[in-house]
Amino acid sequence: MSRALSPLASFRAIGAYVPEKILTNFDLEKMIDTSDEWITKRTGIKERRIAAEDESTSDMGAKAAALAIERAGIDKAEIDLVLCATVTPDYFNMPSTACIISEKLDIRNVQALDISAACSGFVYLLSVAKAFIESGMKKHILIIGAEKFSSIVDWTDRGTCILFGDGAGAAIISATDKKEEAFVDVHASADGGYADFLVTPSPGSVNPMNQKSLDEGLNFVQMKGNETFKLAVRTLTKDVKEILETNKISAGDIPHFVPHQANYRIIKAVGDALKMREDQVVLTVHKYGNTSAASIPMAINDLYEAGNLKYGELMLLDTFGGGLTWASALLPYAGK
């Protein structure tokens, strides 16, 4: 008797959601000591989206997920795993945002869980989904990157508040027997030795939520900007070169390079190091800012909605975030 071939993981559909409110650099000029010119020169960001006060991370994630499910052409009853990457969950520390999103989508009696890998979260989820699919344990997995970063930003800190925005992106990862649809490779790694580069100190077991933590602003994101920038460029460039060399693929043959949208100068430095053409690089940082785990799927969605992502076209994803974490992925788009 011949042995059945193991299932392969494919990227079946993409969806995203962005809040209505737009916060421009000119708006920020009225709030803190900064300028549009200063922000644009150092980050490439012109505006970012801000969720409404009554709009939660799960609200945004559910809307992005519903769109991805619709585009995948599957019934939500076929989804057998829900994964959410976020560092701004609805609740600390339970229930998981994945559980809340499942409830809002009426997906019941299905395994659901969150992961915390900051800006690398979505690509981390790709590695997890790939393992579940290829083991034969799951067939259709909903993965979501969703962030309400405005809820953990100190709006008096001009070093961080100019960078971040809110939003969500989601994808359906499905089993396939077609090699041309399958993930090529996913790399994911971390180094906790740099944990203090990007951190939200409270609440947690180190700094429990109390009046002292609130008075010291430990509930807001803190970042060592210059150190993070330098390490990000080195790490991202090295990781992307490794995944391309491992799989014997030339950077010039990648139709779509989708980097984490944190800072235009980082994106340009990595793209230049890889000798990427301008038409290969997907850019959304100017209009969304850094949306952490939502950044990569929101950028893929923009590419798709512009009509520039076709079946079988290869995407190279590359991301870096708090932890410190980093990840890259090579995969074709297997949707319609």
WOGIQUI-V304784 format. One record per pair of residues at least 24 apart in sequence whose ideal C-beta (glycine too) atoms are under 7 Angstrom apart, sorted by the first residue. I is the first residue (numbers start at 1). GAP is how many residues later the second one is. Records with the same first field share a line. If there is no record, write none. Layout:
I->GAP  GAP
This chain:
5->172
6->128  130
7->126  127  129  168  170
8->126  167  168  169  171  174
9->120  121  124  125  164  166  173  174
10->163  164  166  171  172  324
11->160  162  320  322  323
12->60  160  161  162  322  323
13->55  58  59  158  159  322
14->54  57  157  283  286  287  290
15->49  50  52  53  56  155  286
16->48  151  152  153  281  282  285
17->43  46  47  150  151
18->31  149  270
19->30  31  32  33  36  41  147  148
21->28  29  31
22->25  27
23->24  25  27
28->134
31->124
32->124  126  129
33->125
34->124  128
39->123
43->119  120  220  221
44->219  220  221  241  242
45->117  118  240  241  244
46->240  241
47->240
48->116  117  240  241
49->116  117  118  239
50->100  115  116
51->97  99  115
56->34  92
57->29  31  32  33  40  89  90  91
58->32  39  42  43  46
60->86  106  107  108
61->36  40  83  85  107  109
62->39  42  43
63->105
64->80  82  104  105  106
65->36  40  77  79  105
66->39
68->102  103  104
69->73  103
71->264
72->100  263
74->66  98
76->29  31
78->62
79->28  31  61  63
80->30  58  59  60
81->29  30  51  57  60
82->25  28  30  60
83->30  32  42  45  46  58  60  61
84->30  60  62
85->30  32  36  37  39  40  60  208
86->28  35  60  61  207
87->29  31  60  205  206
88->59  60  61  63  64
89->25
92->111
97->49
101->43
117->204  206  208
118->80  174  175  203  204  205  207
119->141  143  173  174  176  200  201  202  203
120->68  199  200  201  205  206  207
121->24  172
122->47  171  174  175
123->63  65  173  194  196  204  205  206
124->64  203
126->60  203
127->59  61
129->44
130->53  56
133->40  42
139->35  36
140->32  34
141->32
142->28  30
143->27  28  30
144->24  26
145->24  148  149  151  152
146->147  148
147->144  145  146  147
149->142  143
152->48  67  68  69
153->67  68
154->63  66
159->64  66
160->61  63
163->126  127
164->125  126
165->123  124  125  126
166->125
167->121  124  127  131
168->126
169->125  127  128  129  131  132
170->127
171->126
176->158
180->132  152
181->151  153
183->148
184->63  146  147
185->58  61  62  145
186->143
187->52  55  56  140  141
188->139
189->137
190->133  134  135
191->133
192->131
194->37  130
195->128
197->26  27  30  31  127
198->25  30  123  124
199->123
229->34  37
232->34  88
233->33  36  37
235->85  91
236->34  82  84  90
237->33  36
239->79  87  89
240->30  34  76  78  88
243->85  87
247->83
249->81
251->24  25
254->26  60  62
255->25  58  59
256->24  26  47  53  57  59
257->24  25  59
258->24  38  41  42  57  58  59
259->59
260->35  36  58  59  60
261->24  27  29  34  38
262->28
270->48
292->29
309->24
311->24  25
